[in-house]
Amino acid sequence: MELRHLRYFVAVAEELHFGRAAVRLGIRQPPLSQQIKALEGDLGVVLFDRDSRKVRLTAAGEALYPAARDLLGAARAAEQVTRQAGRGESGQLALGFVGSATNQLLPRALRDFRQRYPEVRLRLRELTTMQQVHALRDGGLDIGLLRPPLPEAEAAGLVVEPIGAERLVAVVPDDHPRARQRVVAVRDLAEEPFVLFPRALGPGLHDQILRYCADAGFTPVIAQEAVQMQTIVALVAAGLGVSLVPASMKHSPRPGAVFRSLSPATRVVHLAIAHRAGATSPVVRNFVAAVSRSA
């Protein structure tokens, strides 16, 4: 018994007329009659009472009709789900992101992706850059939004694509003398305590910040460490020190802290999207495209 036999049977059962059923199916009547006889032969029962004037379902046909209809519905649903998965329109996506990605890029990308692919289930995790590298490598994440450069990326089997560029800015308490300046010379922060994230959690950006300070002639004294950028800004607002953060943090203002441009202008820092090398999931490709549109 094949699905096409069931489709033919259901058409005749609903039309109770072989001619109309053949038109509905887009085939000729003789082949339709042959297929119904073949189905009856497979099952060893008669499904229709036929006479010159009327076609009626037998008891066996009455029993088969709802089951056949349900099987055809399940087959159509399976076909639809399979096609959706093949186009990346269903399934799930485990996404990691650094906190600073939530300032602009991530909300735009998520809105775009959800509008286009509402059937994809998203699992979001806020993680540091290196936590994402480890989770991507181990299969706990499908995609990460993180801060390069990542010298470990190739060894971890990852593809890392920059998707946005910005400069660093200074963040100081609002009662700090430098808060009254529109532009802060980085060398004027040489004697200040710094609030910074641990190098192990984001070595690329950490090293960029320290190199920038070194080019100005000093090594910052790190008085306090914090994991997330939002926490760093909060600790600066509390008067625990100053910091250098990506400029996108200005879109998440914090009472007690102010952001100021830096002199000399810093090197550009990037946000990047990362995934495992060779990842061919349509869902992953669709999210990468949504991020690219939103960058």
C-alpha positions in Angstrom: 0.0 0.0 0.0 1.5 3.3 -1.1 0.6 6.9 -0.3 -0.6 7.5 -3.9 -3.0 4.6 -3.5 -4.4 6.3 -0.4 -4.7 9.6 -2.2 -6.7 7.9 -4.9 -8.9 6.1 -2.4 -9.6 9.3 -0.4 -10.5 11.2 -3.6 -13.0 8.5 -4.7 -14.4 8.2 -1.1 -15.1 11.9 -0.9 -16.4 12.3 -4.5 -18.2 8.9 -4.6 -17.7 9.2 -8.3 -14.7 7.8 -10.3 -15.0 10.4 -13.0 -15.0 13.4 -10.7 -12.2 11.9 -8.6 -10.1 11.4 -11.7 -10.6 15.1 -12.7 -9.7 16.1 -9.1 -6.5 14.0 -9.3 -5.6 15.1 -12.8 -5.5 11.6 -14.2 -7.7 9.5 -16.5 -10.5 7.3 -15.0 -9.3 3.9 -16.2 -5.9 4.2 -14.4 -7.7 5.4 -11.3 -10.0 2.3 -11.3 -7.0 0.1 -11.8 -5.2 1.7 -8.8 -8.2 1.2 -6.6 -8.5 -2.4 -7.6 -4.8 -2.8 -6.8 -5.3 -1.3 -3.4 -8.2 -3.7 -2.8 -6.0 -6.6 -3.9 -3.3 -5.6 -1.5 -5.7 -5.3 1.4 -7.8 -8.3 0.5 -11.0 -6.4 0.9 -13.6 -4.6 -1.3 -13.6 -0.8 -0.5 -16.4 0.3 -2.8 -19.8 -1.0 -3.9 -20.1 -0.1 -7.6 -23.2 -0.2 -9.8 -24.2 1.7 -12.9 -25.7 4.6 -11.0 -23.8 5.0 -7.6 -20.6 4.3 -5.8 -20.8 3.6 -2.1 -18.1 2.8 0.6 -18.2 -0.7 2.0 -17.7 -1.3 5.7 -14.0 -1.8 5.0 -13.9 1.4 3.1 -15.7 3.3 5.9 -13.0 2.0 8.3 -10.1 2.9 6.0 -11.3 6.4 5.1 -10.4 8.3 8.4 -7.2 6.4 8.8 -6.2 7.2 5.2 -7.1 10.8 5.6 -5.0 11.1 8.8 -2.0 9.3 7.2 -2.1 11.7 4.2 -2.3 14.7 6.6 0.7 13.4 8.5 2.6 12.9 5.3 1.9 16.4 4.2 2.9 17.8 7.6 6.2 15.7 7.4 6.9 17.1 3.9 6.3 20.6 5.1 8.5 20.3 8.2 11.2 18.7 6.1 11.2 21.5 3.5 11.1 24.1 6.3 14.1 22.6 8.0 15.9 22.4 4.7 15.4 26.1 4.2 16.3 27.0 7.8 12.7 28.0 8.6 12.3 25.7 11.6 14.6 24.0 14.1 16.6 25.7 16.9 19.6 27.9 17.2 21.9 28.3 20.2 23.3 31.8 20.2 26.0 33.3 22.5 26.7 37.0 22.7 28.9 39.4 24.6 26.9 42.0 26.6 28.0 44.9 24.4 26.3 43.3 21.4 22.9 44.0 23.0 23.4 47.8 22.6 22.4 47.9 18.9 23.4 45.0 16.7 21.8 42.0 18.5 18.3 43.5 18.9 18.2 44.5 15.2 19.4 41.1 14.1 17.0 39.2 16.4 14.0 41.3 15.2 14.9 40.7 11.6 15.4 37.0 12.1 12.2 36.5 14.1 10.2 38.2 11.5 11.6 36.0 8.7 11.8 32.7 10.6 9.2 32.7 13.5 9.3 28.9 13.7 13.0 28.7 14.7 13.4 28.4 18.5 16.2 30.6 19.8 18.3 29.8 22.9 20.3 32.9 24.0 23.2 32.9 26.3 25.2 36.0 27.4 28.8 34.8 27.6 32.3 36.3 27.4 34.3 35.9 24.3 36.4 33.0 25.5 33.4 31.3 27.0 31.8 31.4 23.6 34.9 30.0 21.9 34.8 27.0 24.2 31.1 26.5 23.8 31.3 26.7 20.0 34.2 24.2 20.0 32.3 21.8 22.2 29.0 22.1 20.4 27.1 24.0 23.1 26.6 27.0 20.7 25.8 27.3 17.0 26.8 30.9 16.7 28.6 33.5 18.8 28.8 37.3 18.7 32.1 38.1 20.3 35.2 40.4 20.3 38.1 39.4 18.1 41.0 39.1 17.5 41.0 35.4 18.5 44.4 33.7 18.0 42.7 30.5 19.3 39.9 30.6 16.7 41.7 28.6 14.0 42.9 26.0 16.5 39.4 25.7 17.8 38.1 25.1 14.3 36.1 28.3 14.1 35.3 30.8 11.3 35.3 34.4 12.6 33.8 37.2 10.5 34.0 40.8 11.6 30.6 42.4 11.3 31.0 45.9 12.9 33.7 48.4 13.7 33.9 51.0 16.4 36.4 52.8 18.5 37.1 52.8 22.2 35.9 55.6 24.4 36.7 56.6 28.0 34.1 56.1 30.7 34.7 58.1 33.9 32.5 59.0 36.9 30.3 62.1 36.3 32.1 64.0 39.0 35.6 63.2 37.7 37.6 66.2 36.4 37.9 64.6 33.0 34.0 64.4 32.8 34.0 68.2 31.9 36.1 67.6 28.8 34.6 66.5 25.5 37.8 64.7 24.5 40.1 63.0 27.0 43.8 62.5 26.3 44.5 58.9 27.3 47.8 59.8 28.9 45.8 61.9 31.4 44.4 58.7 32.7 47.8 57.2 33.5 47.5 57.7 37.3 43.9 56.5 37.5 42.7 53.1 38.8 41.2 51.1 35.9 38.2 48.8 35.9 38.7 46.1 33.3 37.7 42.6 32.4 40.1 39.6 33.0 42.3 38.9 30.0 41.4 35.2 30.1 37.8 36.1 29.1 38.6 38.3 26.1 42.3 38.4 25.3 42.1 40.1 22.0 40.3 43.2 23.2 42.1 43.2 26.5 45.5 43.3 24.7 44.2 46.1 22.3 43.4 48.3 25.3 46.7 47.7 27.0 48.6 48.3 23.8 46.8 51.6 23.3 47.8 52.7 26.8 51.4 51.5 26.3 51.6 53.6 23.1 50.7 56.6 25.3 53.5 55.7 27.7 51.9 53.9 30.6 50.5 50.6 31.8 47.1 50.9 33.5 46.8 49.8 37.1 43.8 47.5 37.2 42.2 48.1 40.5 39.0 46.1 39.9 37.9 43.4 37.4 34.4 42.8 36.1 33.2 40.3 33.6 30.6 42.2 31.6 30.9 45.7 30.0 27.7 46.8 31.7 29.2 45.9 35.1 32.4 47.8 34.3 30.4 50.9 33.5 28.4 50.4 36.8 31.6 50.2 38.8 33.0 53.3 37.2 29.7 55.1 38.0 30.3 53.9 41.6 33.6 55.7 41.7 35.9 52.6 41.6 38.0 53.9 38.7 37.9 54.7 34.9 37.8 52.4 31.9 38.0 52.1 28.1 35.0 50.5 26.5 33.6 50.0 23.0 31.8 53.1 21.8 28.5 51.2 21.4 28.3 51.2 25.2 27.2 54.9 24.9 23.8 53.6 23.8 23.3 52.1 27.3 23.8 55.2 29.5 24.3 54.7 33.3 23.6 57.3 35.9 26.9 58.4 37.5 29.1 57.6 34.4 29.9 59.6 31.3 31.5 58.6 28.0 34.1 60.7 26.4 36.0 60.5 23.1 39.7 59.6 23.3 42.8 61.3 22.0 44.6 60.0 20.1 41.8 58.2 18.3 42.0 54.5 19.1 42.3 51.6 16.7 39.1 50.2 15.5 37.7 47.4 17.5 35.3 44.8 16.0 32.4 42.7 16.9 32.4 39.4 15.0 30.2 36.5 14.3 31.7 33.0 14.8 30.6 29.5 14.0 32.3 26.1 13.6 34.2 25.7 10.3 32.1 23.6 7.9 28.8 24.4 9.6 26.2 24.0 6.9 23.0 24.3 8.9 20.5 26.5 7.0 19.5 28.0 10.3 23.1 29.2 10.9 23.3 30.6 7.4 20.0 32.5 7.8 21.1 34.0 11.1 24.5 35.1 9.7 22.6 36.8 6.9 20.3 38.5 9.4 23.3 39.8 11.3 24.9 41.1 8.0 21.7 43.0 7.2 21.6 44.5 10.6 25.3 45.5 10.9 
